[in-house]
Each structure stands twice: as C-alpha cells, then as structure tokens.
C-alpha cells in the first residue's frame, strides 16, 4: 500500500494541476465555467449567432451560425406526447430565467430559435412534463439553452 505523505502529495498535486490546465486549453472554459469546444477570436462573439427582433414581441430570435451551433454543443429534440397526451421534454430543455420564469428555446427554422414560455407540471426523472407549452413535435433545444440566453442578453465569452 502506498502511503501519501506531504513529500509525495506535492508532485501528485502538480501533475494534476498541469493536466487540468492542459484540458482547459484544449477544451476551453467560458467565464461562467461552461466548457466550450473552442473559443472565438477576440471580440468576435457574433460568430456564434446574432439576435434579431420579432415584430410584436419582447422576445427576440437568435440566429446561430453552423459553427456557433457546434461550438455550444447544440442539441435539438422534438417535444414528445405520451399516451395521456401529456407533453414531455428533456429536463435539460427547461430554461429558468433570472426571474424564475420557465421557458424552452424553440426551433422556428434551421439554426433559428426563440424563447417560448412553458409550464412544468412535474419532473419525472430526466423529463419535464408540461401542462402548457408548444405543441408535440415542436423542436426544442435540449443542450445549449444557457448559451442561447447568453447570446440573447449579450453575455460575451472571454
């Protein structure tokens, strides 16, 4: 059995720190601690996507570039409907805004998304059962909602 002493722990901690730094360089980490697959050139946050106003709505639409969708790890799935016609989305598709309201980012076209309000009736494991929201079959963002909100409100990556 190997006994860890202060003398042995020092080199181990240094090796672990170097490995963590190498991973951060290759994968990247945003200001908020979210992993990124690669950063954008300095001052070029529009490379990920752009925000466009929607007539008659306070909620804009976000248009992503193909590269931006890949960099944020975007995953889109259709809203499911169970035997009881209960709408179901992955819990990861539920987005809580700073006021605590529940939303889902809905695909309106390829790589074009808008935030729509949803009402979560209950959580069943990895799924959220909805009592109100977009109809079954509508595509929602299952991974990447936080990043879309960041684009919407203008949070930039370092």
N, C-alpha and C positions, 0 to 999 in steps of 0.2 A: 504494500500500500504506500502511495506517495503522500508524504506529509507536506502540506503547503506552509511554508514559513514566509516571513516578510522578505527574505532574500530571494526566494523563488517566485513569490507573488509579483514582485516588481517587474521582471521580464515578461511574465504572462500578461499583466495589465498593459504593458507597452505594445505587445504583439496584438492584443485585442483592439487597442486604440488605433493602431495602424490599419488593421483590417476594416474597422468601421469607417475610417476616413477614406479608404480606397473604395468602399461600397458607395459612400456618399458622392464621391467624384464621378463614378461610373453611372449610377442610377440618378443621382441628383435629389435634392430635398428643397421644397419651396419654403418661403418664410413661415408658413403656418405648419411646417413639418410634414406636409403631404409629399409622398415620393413622386418624382417626375421621371419620365423616361429620358428626357434631355431638355436642356434649357433653351430659351430663345435668345438670339443675340440681344445684347444690352439695348434697352429702350424700344424693343420691337414686340410688345405684348399683343399688338394687333395681329401678329402671325397666327395666334391661336384662334381668334374669332373677332367678330365685331357685333356691336349692339345696334339694332335698328328699331325706331319707334313703331308702334302699331296704332293706327288711327282709332280713336275712341277707347283706348285702353291705357292704363297706367303701367302695364307690364309690357316691356319690350320683347322683341325676339332676338335670339342670339344665333348668328350665322357662323358656323365653325369652318375652318379650312380642313382639308383631309389630314394635313399634317398636325393641326391642332387637336383633332379628334383622337389621333393616335397618341399624341403626347400626353393627353389627360386620361388615357385608358378608357375612353368612352365605350359603354356597353348599353345597348338598347334592346328592350324586350316588349312584347305586346301585353296589354292588360288581359288577364285571364278571367273567365267567368265559370264558376263552379256549377254543380247540379242545381243548387238553390238560386242560381242567377246572382250570387254574391260575387262582386268584383274583387280581384286579388292581384296585388303587385308585390314584387320582392320588397322587403322592408328597406333595403338599401335604396330603393327608388323614392322613398318618402323623404322630403326635404322640409326641415323646420327652419323658418326664417327667424331673425333676431327677436321678433315679437311673439314667437311661439306658434304662428300660423302654419298649417300643413299644406304642402304643395307637392306637385310632381312636375318635372320637366317633360313636356310632351313634344314628340317629333311632328312638325307640321309639314315638313318636306325633308329630303335628304340633307343631313347636317344643319337643319334649321329647327330651333327649339324655342318654346315659350313655356313659362311657368303657369300652371293651372291649379286652382285650389282643389283640394281633396279633403274628404272627411274620413278619418280612420275609425272604423267601428271596433276593431280589435286586432291584436297581433297574434298570429298563430305560427310560432317557430320563426322561420325566416321570411314569412309572408305577412303582409298587412292586408286585412280585409276591409274593403271600403264600403261606406254607406252612401257616399256621393263622390262623384268624380267623372272623368272622361269615360266614354263607353268602352265595352270589351273590344279588344282588337287594336285599340289605340296604342301606338308605340310610346313607351316611357323610358327615360334614362335610368338604368339600374346602377351604373357606375359612372361618376363624373358630375353629379349634381352640384356638389360643393364648388367644383371648378367652374361650372357654368354660372353659378351665382357670383363667383368672384369676377368673371368677365362682365356680368350684368352690372355690378355695382362699381367696377373699376379697381379691383384689387390686383396689383401687379406682382409678378414673381420677381425675386431678386436676381 
